[in-house]
């Protein structure tokens, strides 16, 4: 492999020297098109001008086809209260980006065609134009400043957790390579914890001497009640992780040695999301792909793939080790009555740890 890379580097370096030599030849003053085959003629310029127009049409067609063909893979509507604000921020950014991109690509290719080189025709240019420089400087400044200010206000709204909200407190504990959730119990107050206290069945390092820890309970699935704000406090046992919940438009780094937090309000239950038209189409598309893959696997004597069913997930969005891709935990959003029934069934730490 090393020998192949060395050969490729030598080859690319040789091509670069060859191209530089051609540039030096073409840069000579007074060289005519009939004196060197590398100098473009009017016919070449016209041909390349039409190619530029064709390439612009190809770019526009490719963008349209991409959205048509793979638009179904985009995230569905936000399943959290603040997610709507995040989506609106993204929408505003994309409108600016696509508007500028479409206009600039069109103008770039059109001008390359219209002002292509012709024998005896000299290009018009300005050595200095303060008005133009002011215009193309002030417009991006205004647009980008507007987006930044809009983003800052959105960020403040998302991250501001008021005491009046009375959020349900849950701890999200990250380790290589999995997640666990610790609920604060009836007092809605998490007991203290420290990774140095991890021993035996106390895998989260909960301080058993803290009375607030008695009614805490630990699960491998994150259950949340719909339309109830939840404040998630995050700890890491080992390395830097990142709790990414794409359907809730939520993400926060989980840093060893400190507690980070993120609050959001789920607005769509798991079952409601499964029954939405967009999700039904998406799941059907995934299962068609899995079915075709299963046929290929079974033809080779292997087991097929199970059918896919939608679930909210917490993913790790930091490359935290060789099994990073598999670090995920299911989130189940249910009605409040169902959540209360599930909570009542959980074993408290005072029982499991004999506090």
C-alpha positions, 0 to 999 in steps of 0.5 A: 500500500505504501509503495502504491501511494509513493507511485501515485505521489510521483505520478501526480508530481510529474503531471503538475510539472508538465502542466506548469511547463504548458502554462509557462509556454502559454504565458509568453507574449505575442504567441499566436493560436496557430503557433501552439496547439494549446492556445484556444481559438474562437471555435474552441471558446465558443464550444467551451461557452456552450459547454458552460451553459450545458453544465449550468443546466446539468447542475440545476437538473441534478439538484432537482433530481436529488430532492425528488429522488432522496427527499424522503430520507430527510428528517420529518417534522420536528418532534419537540417544541423548540424544534420548530424554531430550529427548523425555521432557522435552517429554512431561512439559511437554506433560502439565502444559500439556495437563492445566492447559489442559483443566481451566482451559478447562473450568472457565472456560466452565462457570463462565461458564455457571453464574454468568451474570448474572441480574436481582436476583442478586448475585455472591459475591466475596472482597475478600481470601483469603490461603489461596486466594492461597497455593494458586494461587501455591505450586502453579505455583511447585512445578510450574514449579520441578520442570520447570526442575530436570528441564530443567537436569539433562537439559541437563547430561546432554546437554552433558556430553562425557566424555573416556572417550567418545572421540568422533569429531571433525567440524567443521561449517562454515556460510556463506551459504547452505550447510554443509560438513563437515571430518573430523579423519582418522585422528588424530581431531584437527582442524587449525587454521583461520581465515576469514582464511586462505580463499584459492583452493581453501582455502575453509574457511581451514584452516591448512596449516602445522598437521600435524594438518590433513594427514589432514583431509578435507572433504565436502558430506554429513555421514556418521556411524557409528551408535552412535558418539558424534560431537563436532561443532565449529561455525564460521561464515564470515559471519553467525549461523547455527544448526545444527538437526538435528531428528531427532537433537533437536540444535541449536546456534548457529554464531557468527562468530569463535568455535567452538561444539560439540554432541555426540550419538550416532546410534542409527538408521541412515538406512535403518532410519528409512526402513523404519520404519512411521511414516516409510513412512506419512509419505513416502507421504503427502508423495508423494501431495501432491507427485503432486497438485501435479505434475499441476497443474504439468504442466497449466500446462506445467511440470515435475512434482515428483520423488518424496520420499525421507527423509533426515536433514538439517541445517537453518539455524534462524536467518534468515541472508539471502534464501536461508536457506530453502534452507540444508541438508545431508544427514546419512547414518547408516550402519553402522561398516563402511560408514562406514570404507569411505566414509572410505577413499575421501575425498581428504585435504587434504595431497593436495587442498591440496598440504600 
